[in-house]
Amino acid sequence: MHDPLAFYKIMNYPIPQPSHYFYYKQKQINKKTINTYHKQPDTDAMNKKIAIIQKYDRLRKHLPYIKHIYLCDSISFQAAHPGSDIDLFFITKHGCLWRARLASVIILWLLWIKRTLQKKTSLFDPIFYVDEKYTNIQTIRLKPDDIYLSHRLAHLIPLYQSTKYNIYKDNQRLQKELPNFPMQHTAQIKIPIQQWSSIWKKFREKLQGTMADNFWEQLRRQTRKPLVIRKQNRRNDSEKWVIINNNILKFHKDKRWEIQNKRNRKISTK
């Protein structure tokens, strides 16, 4: 049997507590495995990132067309270092995927807190958008085993919720891949969750009627999507791992193939 915590070793991430949530078999416990690898989080770096997140906590309820916001990737894995950015995962209002991304990027950029190629450290990076009616992101999992997607989903940290919601109810397959996971947020990082929407946000979303909404969404999709695809096609194959469709937008490099291959090589050498 392969190491149930291999993902954290491959990523050089601290092993979470309680670690048995992330075992591949129910009630699988191996103290020897846990003790052979241990990495402490960079506490100073983590505290600085969390302070920045809390500084802009009220901003979350002002972003138009956004229903839920989660913290993801390095910080949610307690693996942040001084040069880390702050990765965000968004669930958008149905039919507003492209406009939600445009609005959130513009607002973050105007406040000078948006990650750019020139400035990365401690800035916000909106990396993942998904339509509220298509939040079962296990549909994009790699075959036969997408270890990265499962762990990323399991480590999401809620920052904003316009309504009471549990993303794991829409991702039941996660419990098959991580049978000990309790299907609720378990991250050790405690950040207050912002709720409800600001008056400005509600006004902005109601300013346009349904026909106008559909028009602007289609216009944004038809003009922006070809440009993004053309840009990706000019890159090397190793840099094309992005997800762009009518329900999910993820423009940054997708590491899932890379992590899956590393894991398979690690298993094959045993």
Secondary structure by P-SEA (a helix, b strand, c coil): ccccaaaaaaacccccccccccccccccccaaaaaabbbbcaaaaaaaaaaaaaaacccccccccccbbbbbcccccccccccccbbbbbbcccccaaaaaaaaaaaaaaacccccccccccbbbbcbbbccccccccccccccccaaaaaaaaacccccccccccccccccccccccccccccccccbbbbbbccccaaaaaaaacccaaaaaaaaaaaaaacaaaaaaaaaacccccccccccccbbbccccaaaaaaaaaaaaaaac
